[in-house]
Amino acid sequence: MRMASIPRQFASFFAGCAALFAALAGALPASAQAQEAFPTRSITLVVPFPAGSGTDMSARLLAKDMTESLGQTVVVENRPGANGTLGAQIVVRARPDGHTLLIGAAATNASNYAFFPGKLGYTPASFDIVGGLGIVPLSLFVSANAPWKTLAELIAEAKKNPGKIACGSGTTTAQVACEVFKQRAGVDLLNVPYKGSPPAINDLIGGQVQVVFADGSSTAALVEQKRLRVLATAASRRVPYWPEVPTFVELGMTDLEISAWSAVFAPAGTPAAVMQKLNAAVRRSTESAESVATRQRTGSLAMPYTLEEARRFVAGEIERWARFVKDTGIKLE
C-alpha cells in the first residue's frame, strides 16, 4: 500500500519535472533553428583602418560577395585609430552572434599583442578567427643599379661596411623585418623609418637608402620596369609572381617569414554553427573571379582556410611576432 501511495504523493513533482524536460527539449531545436537561420539581420564588417587602405578594399569586396551568398546586407564600417585597436575593441564588445565582425590584420591580431601586452583592451582569447582573406609577403628590394645581385652579396658588403647601408621601412612590419634581418644575417644596417612605403621606395630608387622591405603591391610595376631588383621574399615558399626569387627560408634564415595579411574575426563565443556558415561565405569570396583578379594585381596570396587552418595560422603568427619583438628588442610608441 505504501509503495502504491508514492506516485500519488509525488505526482505534482513528477509532472513539474516532465514539463521542465519538455521545455528544455523544445528549446534546443529552437536554438539550433536560430543558428541555422543566420543571418537574421544585416552584418557589419568593422575595418579598424581608414577608407581606401588595402584592408578596407578587401573588406568591401568581401561585403559584396557575402551579401550575395548570405542573403542579408553586409556593410563596412571604418573605425580607424590606435593602430587598429579602436575598431577591434568595438567588435570585442559586440554580441557574439556573428552579426558584427572584425576585418583584422597582422597588427590588430598578432603584432600588437607583442608590442603592447596588456594594454589593448582585448587578448587573443577575445576573438575567434572566421577565415583568411589575403596575405602579402614582404620582400627585400634594392635599386636596379645596386651592385648586389644576390642576398649573399648584400650581406657580404654590409659586413665589410657596418652601419653604412640604410634599410628604409615604410610600415611597422617593414621596420621589424629590417631588424630581424639584421639579427639573422649578423649585419649592422641603419634602419630608416618612413611614413609609408611609397616615399621609402622613392628614396631607394634615388639612392638615399640602399635596401627596403616592402610588399608586392607597391613594387611589382617597378620590378617589371627594371627599376627595382628583388633579392629575397619573406614567405614560406616562393611567390607565384616572382618564381625565380628565393625565400629567406631557402637561404638559411628559417624563421624570417613576415607578411601583411587580413582576416575575418568574430567575438569569442560565437556559436559553432554560425562560425561554419561564415567561414564558408568567406572562402567562397576568396575564390570569386574578382578576388582572384584583385590578388593578381596586388601581389596578394589567397587564404582559403578552414576554421582549424585559420586558427593554426593566427596562433603561429602571434607566436612568431612575440619571438621577433623579444629577439630584437624593438619598441613602438
C-alpha positions as CSV (number, residue, x, y, z in Angstrom):
1,M,0.0,0.0,0.0
2,R,2.8,2.4,0.9
3,M,4.6,1.8,-2.5
4,A,1.3,2.5,-4.3
5,S,0.9,5.7,-2.5
6,I,4.3,7.2,-3.5
7,P,3.4,8.1,-7.1
8,R,0.3,9.9,-5.9
9,Q,2.3,11.7,-3.2
10,F,4.9,13.0,-5.7
11,A,2.6,13.3,-8.7
12,S,2.9,17.0,-8.9
13,F,6.7,16.9,-8.6
14,F,7.0,14.4,-11.5
15,A,4.6,16.4,-13.5
16,G,6.7,19.6,-13.0
17,C,9.8,17.7,-14.0
18,A,8.2,16.4,-17.1
19,A,7.1,19.9,-18.0
20,L,10.7,21.2,-17.5
21,F,12.2,18.5,-19.6
22,A,9.7,19.1,-22.3
23,A,10.6,22.8,-22.3
24,L,14.3,22.2,-22.5
25,A,13.8,19.7,-25.3
26,G,11.8,22.3,-27.2
27,A,14.4,25.0,-26.6
28,L,17.3,23.1,-28.1
29,P,15.8,22.8,-31.6
30,A,14.7,26.4,-31.4
31,S,18.3,27.5,-30.7
32,A,19.6,25.3,-33.5
33,Q,17.0,26.7,-35.8
34,A,18.0,30.2,-34.9
35,Q,21.6,29.4,-35.8
36,E,20.5,27.7,-39.0
37,A,18.6,30.8,-40.0
38,F,21.6,33.0,-39.5
39,P,22.0,35.8,-40.5
40,T,18.7,37.3,-39.4
41,R,19.7,40.9,-40.0
42,S,22.4,42.9,-41.6
43,I,26.1,42.1,-40.9
44,T,28.6,44.8,-40.1
45,L,32.3,44.4,-41.0
46,V,34.3,46.7,-38.8
47,V,37.5,47.9,-40.5
48,P,40.0,49.3,-38.0
49,F,41.8,51.3,-40.7
50,P,40.9,54.3,-42.9
51,A,38.8,54.0,-46.1
52,G,41.0,53.3,-49.1
53,S,43.5,51.2,-47.3
54,G,44.3,47.7,-48.6
55,T,42.4,46.2,-45.7
56,D,39.4,48.4,-46.5
57,M,39.3,47.4,-50.1
58,S,39.4,43.7,-49.2
59,A,36.5,44.3,-46.8
60,R,34.4,46.0,-49.4
61,L,34.9,43.1,-51.9
62,L,34.0,40.6,-49.1
63,A,30.9,42.6,-48.2
64,K,29.7,42.4,-51.8
65,D,30.3,38.7,-52.0
66,M,28.8,37.9,-48.6
67,T,25.7,40.0,-49.3
68,E,25.0,37.7,-52.3
69,S,25.8,34.4,-50.6
70,L,24.1,35.0,-47.3
71,G,21.1,36.9,-48.4
72,Q,21.5,39.8,-46.0
73,T,23.1,43.2,-46.4
74,V,26.7,43.3,-45.3
75,V,28.1,46.8,-44.6
76,V,31.6,48.1,-44.0
77,E,32.2,50.5,-41.1
78,N,35.6,52.2,-40.9
79,R,36.7,52.8,-37.3
80,P,40.4,53.7,-37.5
81,G,42.7,54.7,-34.7
82,A,45.4,53.5,-32.3
83,N,47.0,51.1,-34.9
84,G,43.7,49.3,-35.3
85,T,42.8,48.7,-31.6
86,L,39.8,51.0,-31.6
87,G,37.9,49.0,-34.2
88,A,39.0,45.8,-32.5
89,Q,37.6,46.9,-29.2
90,I,34.2,47.7,-30.8
91,V,33.9,44.1,-32.0
92,V,35.0,42.6,-28.7
93,R,32.1,44.4,-27.0
94,A,29.6,43.2,-29.6
95,R,27.1,40.4,-29.1
96,P,28.8,37.1,-30.2
97,D,26.1,36.2,-32.7
98,G,28.0,36.6,-36.0
99,H,26.4,40.0,-37.0
100,T,29.4,42.1,-36.0
101,L,32.8,41.1,-37.4
102,L,36.3,42.5,-37.5
103,I,38.5,42.7,-40.5
104,G,41.6,42.1,-38.6
105,A,45.2,42.3,-39.7
106,A,48.7,41.3,-38.7
107,A,48.8,44.4,-36.5
108,T,45.5,44.1,-34.7
109,N,45.5,40.4,-34.2
110,A,49.2,39.4,-33.9
111,S,52.0,42.0,-33.6
112,N,50.0,44.4,-31.2
113,Y,49.9,41.7,-28.6
114,A,53.7,41.6,-28.6
115,F,54.2,45.4,-28.7
116,F,51.5,46.4,-26.2
117,P,51.0,43.5,-23.9
118,G,48.0,44.0,-21.6
119,K,47.2,47.5,-23.0
120,L,44.9,46.7,-25.9
121,G,41.6,46.1,-24.1
122,Y,41.5,42.7,-25.7
123,T,43.6,39.5,-25.8
124,P,43.9,36.6,-28.3
125,A,41.2,34.8,-26.4
126,S,38.8,37.7,-27.1
127,F,38.4,36.6,-30.8
128,D,37.8,33.6,-32.9
129,I,39.0,33.7,-36.5
130,V,36.4,33.2,-39.1
131,G,38.7,32.8,-42.1
132,G,41.5,34.4,-44.1
133,L,41.3,37.0,-46.9
134,G,44.8,37.6,-48.3
135,I,48.4,37.5,-47.3
136,V,51.2,39.6,-48.9
137,P,54.7,38.6,-48.0
138,L,57.3,41.3,-47.7
139,S,60.4,41.2,-49.9
140,L,63.8,42.8,-49.8
141,F,64.4,45.2,-52.6
142,V,67.5,47.1,-53.9
143,S,67.8,49.5,-56.7
144,A,68.3,48.0,-60.2
145,N,71.6,50.0,-60.2
146,A,72.8,48.4,-57.0
147,P,75.9,46.3,-57.3
148,W,74.4,43.3,-55.4
149,K,72.7,40.7,-57.5
150,T,72.1,38.2,-54.6
151,L,71.4,38.4,-50.9
152,A,74.8,36.9,-50.2
153,E,76.5,39.7,-51.9
154,L,74.5,42.3,-50.0
155,I,75.3,40.6,-46.7
156,A,79.0,40.5,-47.5
157,E,79.0,44.2,-48.3
158,A,77.1,45.0,-45.1
159,K,79.7,43.1,-43.1
160,K,82.5,45.0,-44.7
161,N,80.9,48.3,-44.0
162,P,78.8,48.1,-40.8
163,G,76.3,50.9,-40.4
164,K,76.8,52.3,-43.9
165,I,73.9,50.5,-45.6
166,A,70.5,52.1,-44.9
167,C,67.3,50.0,-44.7
168,G,64.2,52.0,-45.4
169,S,60.9,50.9,-43.7
170,G,57.6,52.5,-44.6
171,T,55.5,50.4,-42.2
172,T,55.8,48.9,-38.7
173,T,56.0,45.4,-40.3
174,A,58.8,46.5,-42.6
175,Q,60.7,48.1,-39.7
176,V,60.5,44.9,-37.8
177,A,61.6,43.0,-40.9
178,C,64.7,45.2,-41.1
179,E,65.6,44.5,-37.5
180,V,65.0,40.7,-37.8
181,F,67.1,40.6,-41.0
182,K,69.9,42.5,-39.3
183,Q,70.0,40.0,-36.4
184,R,69.6,36.8,-38.5
185,A,72.2,37.9,-41.1
186,G,74.6,39.3,-38.4
187,V,74.9,42.7,-40.0
188,D,74.6,46.3,-38.9
189,L,72.2,48.3,-41.1
190,L,70.8,51.7,-40.4
191,N,67.0,51.4,-40.0
192,V,65.4,54.5,-41.5
193,P,61.6,54.7,-40.8
194,Y,59.3,56.4,-43.3
195,K,55.6,57.5,-43.2
196,G,54.5,54.9,-45.8
197,S,56.1,52.6,-48.4
198,P,56.0,55.0,-51.4
199,P,58.4,57.5,-50.0
200,A,60.8,54.8,-48.9
201,I,60.7,53.2,-52.3
202,N,61.3,56.6,-54.0
203,D,64.3,57.1,-51.9
204,L,65.5,53.6,-52.7
205,I,65.4,54.4,-56.4
206,G,67.0,57.8,-55.7
207,G,69.9,56.3,-53.7
208,Q,69.1,57.8,-50.3
209,V,68.6,54.3,-48.8
210,Q,70.1,51.1,-50.2
211,V,67.6,48.4,-49.3
212,V,63.8,48.4,-48.5
213,F,61.4,45.8,-47.2
214,A,58.0,46.2,-48.9
215,D,55.2,44.1,-50.3
216,G,54.5,43.4,-53.9
217,S,51.5,45.7,-54.3
218,S,53.7,48.8,-54.2
219,T,56.7,47.4,-56.1
220,A,55.5,45.0,-58.8
221,A,55.4,47.6,-61.6
222,L,58.8,48.9,-60.6
223,V,60.3,45.4,-60.7
224,E,58.8,44.9,-64.1
225,Q,60.2,48.2,-65.3
226,K,63.6,47.0,-64.1
227,R,63.9,49.9,-61.7
228,L,64.0,47.6,-58.6
229,R,65.5,44.2,-58.0
230,V,64.1,41.6,-55.6
231,L,66.8,39.7,-53.6
232,A,64.5,37.5,-51.4
233,T,61.0,37.1,-50.2
234,A,59.9,36.7,-46.5
235,A,57.4,33.9,-47.4
236,S,57.2,30.3,-46.5
237,R,57.6,29.4,-50.2
238,R,58.3,31.1,-53.5
239,V,55.6,33.5,-54.6
240,P,54.0,32.8,-58.0
241,Y,54.5,36.3,-59.4
242,W,58.3,36.1,-58.8
243,P,59.1,32.4,-59.1
244,E,62.8,33.0,-59.7
245,V,63.3,34.8,-56.4
246,P,64.4,32.7,-53.4
247,T,62.9,32.9,-49.9
248,F,64.8,33.8,-46.8
249,V,63.9,30.3,-45.6
250,E,65.7,28.8,-48.6
251,L,68.7,31.0,-47.9
252,G,69.1,29.7,-44.4
253,M,67.0,32.2,-42.3
254,T,64.5,29.7,-41.3
255,D,62.1,31.9,-39.4
256,L,62.3,35.1,-41.4
257,E,58.7,35.0,-42.6
258,I,57.0,38.3,-42.4
259,S,53.8,39.2,-44.2
260,A,51.0,41.7,-44.2
261,W,47.7,39.8,-44.0
262,S,44.0,40.4,-43.4
263,A,41.4,38.0,-42.0
264,V,37.9,38.0,-40.5
265,F,37.4,37.7,-36.8
266,A,34.3,37.2,-34.6
267,P,33.9,37.8,-30.9
268,A,34.8,34.8,-28.8
269,G,31.7,32.7,-28.0
270,T,30.1,33.0,-31.4
271,P,28.1,29.7,-32.0
272,A,29.9,27.0,-33.9
273,A,27.2,26.7,-36.5
274,V,27.4,30.4,-37.2
275,M,31.2,30.2,-37.5
276,Q,30.9,27.4,-40.0
277,K,28.4,29.4,-42.1
278,L,30.6,32.5,-42.0
279,N,33.7,30.5,-42.9
280,A,32.0,29.0,-45.9
281,A,31.0,32.5,-47.1
282,V,34.5,33.9,-46.7
283,R,36.0,31.0,-48.5
284,R,33.6,31.4,-51.4
285,S,34.6,35.1,-51.6
286,T,38.3,34.3,-51.8
287,E,37.6,32.1,-54.8
288,S,35.5,34.6,-56.7
289,A,36.8,35.8,-60.1
290,E,37.0,39.4,-58.8
291,S,39.0,38.3,-55.7
292,V,41.4,36.3,-57.9
293,A,41.9,39.3,-60.2
294,T,42.5,41.7,-57.3
295,R,45.1,39.4,-55.8
296,Q,46.9,39.1,-59.1
297,R,47.0,42.9,-59.3
298,T,48.2,43.5,-55.8
299,G,50.6,40.6,-55.2
300,S,48.4,39.0,-52.6
301,L,48.0,35.3,-52.0
302,A,44.8,33.5,-51.1
303,M,44.0,32.3,-47.6
304,P,41.1,29.8,-48.3
305,Y,41.4,28.4,-44.8
306,T,39.0,26.1,-42.9
307,L,38.3,27.2,-39.3
308,E,41.0,24.9,-37.9
309,E,43.6,26.0,-40.5
310,A,42.8,29.7,-39.8
311,R,43.2,29.1,-36.0
312,R,46.6,27.5,-36.5
313,F,47.7,30.3,-38.8
314,V,46.8,33.0,-36.3
315,A,48.3,31.1,-33.4
316,G,51.6,30.8,-35.4
317,E,51.6,34.5,-36.2
318,I,51.1,35.5,-32.6
319,E,54.0,33.3,-31.5
320,R,56.2,34.5,-34.4
321,W,55.7,38.2,-33.6
322,A,56.3,37.6,-29.9
323,R,59.6,36.0,-30.8
324,F,60.6,38.8,-33.2
325,V,59.9,41.5,-30.6
326,K,61.7,39.6,-27.9
327,D,64.7,38.9,-30.1
328,T,65.2,42.4,-31.5
329,G,64.0,44.4,-28.5
330,I,62.2,46.8,-30.9
331,K,59.6,49.0,-29.3
332,L,56.8,51.1,-30.6
333,E,55.5,54.3,-29.0
